[in-house]
């Protein structure tokens, strides 16, 4: 019984991760919630149908129904993974190039800003550097506060107030 519970928990957790990733990636897609919700609903309905007819399914094809069903699911998984690999082979270089260009652009702008900051003491770059540091530190402190126990949270708050002054 515990083994079945652990397997179900693992599968639900994995499905939740996948749905979360899809929601994060499709943030700019119009009506994404309708599509993703429909997909989740279709998955739940399909799982309920398979569970309802599991006994009948296992008796099909002279007792080989469950094995044939498992083979069909594995074949679908292989087809999906193959499609993913083919798509990545075609588009992976383009995506990697775009990421490299973005990284170079960011690095070029950051180095220019730091150069200005150190050489000319440009007010804009100084303000940008302070903003970058303070927003990063603020985000980090907020994340730590959320994860911390009450005693740790008060320590983090005191640290933040002392560094702000």
C-alpha positions as a Markdown table, in Angstrom:
| # | Residue | x | y | z |
|---|---|---|---|---|
| 1 | Unk | 0.0 | 0.0 | 0.0 |
| 2 | Unk | 2.8 | 2.4 | 0.9 |
| 3 | Unk | 4.6 | 1.6 | -2.4 |
| 4 | Unk | 1.5 | 2.5 | -4.4 |
| 5 | Unk | 1.1 | 5.7 | -2.4 |
| 6 | Unk | 4.8 | 6.7 | -3.1 |
| 7 | Unk | 4.4 | 6.0 | -6.8 |
| 8 | Unk | 1.2 | 8.0 | -7.1 |
| 9 | Unk | 2.8 | 10.9 | -5.1 |
| 10 | Unk | 5.8 | 10.8 | -7.4 |
| 11 | Unk | 3.7 | 10.9 | -10.6 |
| 12 | Unk | 1.5 | 13.7 | -9.3 |
| 13 | Unk | 4.6 | 15.7 | -8.3 |
| 14 | Unk | 6.1 | 15.2 | -11.7 |
| 15 | Unk | 2.9 | 16.2 | -13.5 |
| 16 | Unk | 2.8 | 19.3 | -11.3 |
| 17 | Unk | 6.4 | 20.2 | -12.2 |
| 18 | Unk | 5.6 | 19.8 | -15.9 |
| 19 | Unk | 2.5 | 21.9 | -15.7 |
| 20 | Unk | 4.4 | 24.6 | -13.8 |
| 21 | Unk | 7.2 | 24.6 | -16.4 |
| 22 | Unk | 4.6 | 24.8 | -19.3 |
| 23 | Unk | 2.8 | 27.7 | -17.5 |
| 24 | Unk | 6.1 | 29.5 | -17.0 |
| 25 | Unk | 7.3 | 29.1 | -20.6 |
| 26 | Unk | 4.0 | 30.1 | -22.2 |
| 27 | Unk | 3.5 | 33.3 | -20.2 |
| 28 | Unk | 3.1 | 35.3 | -23.4 |
| 29 | Unk | 0.8 | 32.9 | -25.3 |
| 30 | Unk | -2.8 | 34.2 | -25.5 |
| 31 | Unk | -5.5 | 32.0 | -23.8 |
| 32 | Unk | -2.7 | 29.7 | -22.4 |
| 33 | Unk | -4.8 | 28.8 | -19.3 |
| 34 | Unk | -7.6 | 27.4 | -21.5 |
| 35 | Unk | -5.2 | 25.2 | -23.5 |
| 36 | Unk | -3.2 | 24.1 | -20.5 |
| 37 | Unk | -6.3 | 23.5 | -18.4 |
| 38 | Unk | -7.8 | 21.5 | -21.2 |
| 39 | Unk | -4.7 | 19.4 | -21.4 |
| 40 | Unk | -4.7 | 18.7 | -17.7 |
| 41 | Unk | -8.4 | 17.9 | -17.8 |
| 42 | Unk | -7.9 | 15.5 | -20.8 |
| 43 | Unk | -5.1 | 13.8 | -18.9 |
| 44 | Unk | -7.2 | 13.4 | -15.8 |
| 45 | Unk | -10.1 | 12.0 | -17.8 |
| 46 | Unk | -7.8 | 9.6 | -19.7 |
| 47 | Unk | -6.3 | 8.4 | -16.5 |
| 48 | Unk | -9.7 | 7.8 | -14.9 |
| 49 | Unk | -10.8 | 5.9 | -18.0 |
| 50 | Unk | -7.7 | 3.7 | -18.0 |
| 51 | Unk | -8.2 | 3.1 | -14.3 |
| 52 | Unk | -11.9 | 2.2 | -14.7 |
| 53 | Unk | -11.2 | -0.2 | -17.5 |
| 54 | Unk | -7.9 | -1.7 | -16.2 |
| 55 | Unk | -9.5 | -5.1 | -15.5 |
| 56 | Unk | -11.1 | -5.3 | -18.9 |
| 57 | Unk | -8.0 | -4.0 | -20.6 |
| 58 | Unk | -5.8 | -6.7 | -19.0 |
| 59 | Unk | -8.1 | -9.5 | -20.3 |
| 60 | Unk | -8.0 | -8.3 | -23.9 |
| 61 | Unk | -6.0 | -10.2 | -26.5 |
| 62 | Unk | -6.0 | -13.5 | -24.5 |
| 63 | Unk | -4.6 | -11.8 | -21.3 |
| 64 | Unk | -2.0 | -9.8 | -23.1 |
| 65 | Unk | -4.0 | -6.5 | -23.1 |
| 66 | Unk | -2.0 | -4.9 | -20.3 |
| 67 | Unk | 1.3 | -5.6 | -22.0 |
| 68 | Unk | 0.1 | -4.4 | -25.4 |
| 69 | Unk | -1.3 | -1.2 | -23.7 |
| 70 | Unk | 2.1 | -0.6 | -22.0 |
| 71 | Unk | 3.9 | -1.2 | -25.3 |
| 72 | Unk | 1.6 | 1.3 | -27.0 |
| 73 | Unk | 2.3 | 3.9 | -24.3 |
| 74 | Unk | 6.0 | 3.3 | -24.6 |
| 75 | Unk | 5.9 | 3.6 | -28.4 |
| 76 | Unk | 4.1 | 7.0 | -28.1 |
| 77 | Unk | 6.8 | 8.1 | -25.6 |
| 78 | Unk | 9.5 | 7.1 | -28.1 |
| 79 | Unk | 7.8 | 8.9 | -30.9 |
| 80 | Unk | 7.5 | 12.1 | -28.8 |
| 81 | Unk | 11.2 | 11.9 | -27.6 |
| 82 | Unk | 12.3 | 11.3 | -31.2 |
| 83 | Unk | 10.3 | 14.3 | -32.4 |
| 84 | Unk | 11.9 | 16.4 | -29.6 |
| 85 | Unk | 15.4 | 15.3 | -30.6 |
| 86 | Unk | 14.8 | 16.1 | -34.2 |
| 87 | Unk | 13.3 | 19.5 | -33.4 |
| 88 | Unk | 16.3 | 20.3 | -31.1 |
| 89 | Unk | 18.7 | 19.2 | -33.7 |
| 90 | Unk | 17.1 | 21.7 | -36.2 |
| 91 | Unk | 16.6 | 24.6 | -33.8 |
| 92 | Unk | 19.3 | 24.0 | -31.1 |
| 93 | Unk | 22.0 | 26.0 | -32.8 |
| 94 | Unk | 19.7 | 28.9 | -33.4 |
| 95 | Unk | 18.6 | 29.0 | -29.7 |
| 96 | Unk | 22.2 | 28.6 | -28.5 |
| 97 | Unk | 23.3 | 31.4 | -30.9 |
| 98 | Unk | 20.6 | 33.7 | -29.6 |
| 99 | Unk | 21.6 | 33.0 | -26.0 |
| 100 | Unk | 25.2 | 33.7 | -26.8 |
| 101 | Unk | 24.4 | 37.0 | -28.5 |
| 102 | Unk | 22.2 | 38.0 | -25.5 |
| 103 | Unk | 25.0 | 37.1 | -23.1 |
| 104 | Unk | 27.6 | 39.0 | -25.1 |
| 105 | Unk | 25.3 | 42.0 | -25.3 |
| 106 | Unk | 24.8 | 42.0 | -21.6 |
| 107 | Unk | 28.5 | 41.5 | -20.8 |
| 108 | Unk | 29.4 | 44.3 | -23.2 |
| 109 | Unk | 26.9 | 46.7 | -21.6 |
| 110 | Unk | 27.9 | 45.7 | -18.1 |
| 111 | Unk | 31.6 | 46.1 | -18.8 |
| 112 | Unk | 31.0 | 49.5 | -20.4 |
| 113 | Unk | 29.0 | 50.6 | -17.4 |
| 114 | Unk | 31.6 | 49.4 | -14.9 |
| 115 | Unk | 34.3 | 51.1 | -16.9 |
| 116 | Unk | 32.4 | 54.3 | -16.8 |
| 117 | Unk | 31.8 | 53.9 | -13.2 |
| 118 | Unk | 35.4 | 53.3 | -12.3 |
| 119 | Unk | 36.9 | 55.9 | -14.8 |
| 120 | Unk | 34.6 | 58.7 | -15.1 |
| 121 | Unk | 32.3 | 58.2 | -12.1 |
| 122 | Unk | 29.3 | 58.5 | -14.4 |
| 123 | Unk | 26.2 | 59.3 | -12.3 |
| 124 | Unk | 24.0 | 57.2 | -14.5 |
| 125 | Unk | 26.3 | 54.1 | -14.1 |
| 126 | Unk | 26.7 | 54.7 | -10.4 |
| 127 | Unk | 23.0 | 54.9 | -10.0 |
| 128 | Unk | 22.5 | 51.8 | -12.2 |
| 129 | Unk | 25.1 | 49.9 | -10.2 |
| 130 | Unk | 23.5 | 50.9 | -6.9 |
| 131 | Unk | 20.1 | 49.9 | -8.2 |
| 132 | Unk | 21.4 | 46.5 | -9.5 |
| 133 | Unk | 23.1 | 45.8 | -6.2 |
| 134 | Unk | 20.2 | 46.9 | -4.1 |
| 135 | Unk | 17.6 | 45.1 | -6.1 |
| 136 | Unk | 19.6 | 41.9 | -6.2 |
| 137 | Unk | 20.3 | 42.1 | -2.5 |
| 138 | Unk | 16.7 | 42.9 | -1.8 |
| 139 | Unk | 15.5 | 39.9 | -3.8 |
| 140 | Unk | 18.0 | 37.7 | -2.1 |
| 141 | Unk | 17.0 | 38.9 | 1.3 |
| 142 | Unk | 13.3 | 38.5 | 0.5 |
| 143 | Unk | 13.9 | 34.9 | -0.6 |
| 144 | Unk | 15.9 | 34.2 | 2.6 |
| 145 | Unk | 13.1 | 35.7 | 4.7 |
| 146 | Unk | 10.5 | 33.4 | 3.1 |
| 147 | Unk | 12.6 | 30.3 | 3.8 |
| 148 | Unk | 13.8 | 31.3 | 7.2 |
| 149 | Unk | 12.3 | 30.4 | 10.6 |
| 150 | Unk | 11.0 | 33.3 | 12.7 |
| 151 | Unk | 14.3 | 33.6 | 14.6 |
| 152 | Unk | 16.3 | 33.5 | 11.4 |
| 153 | Unk | 14.0 | 36.0 | 9.7 |
| 154 | Unk | 14.5 | 38.5 | 12.5 |
| 155 | Unk | 18.3 | 38.1 | 12.1 |
| 156 | Unk | 18.0 | 38.6 | 8.3 |
| 157 | Unk | 15.8 | 41.8 | 8.9 |
| 158 | Unk | 18.4 | 43.2 | 11.3 |
| 159 | Unk | 21.2 | 42.5 | 8.8 |
| 160 | Unk | 19.2 | 44.1 | 6.0 |
| 161 | Unk | 18.5 | 47.2 | 8.1 |
| 162 | Unk | 22.1 | 47.6 | 9.1 |
| 163 | Unk | 23.4 | 47.2 | 5.5 |
| 164 | Unk | 20.8 | 49.7 | 4.3 |
| 165 | Unk | 22.1 | 52.4 | 6.6 |
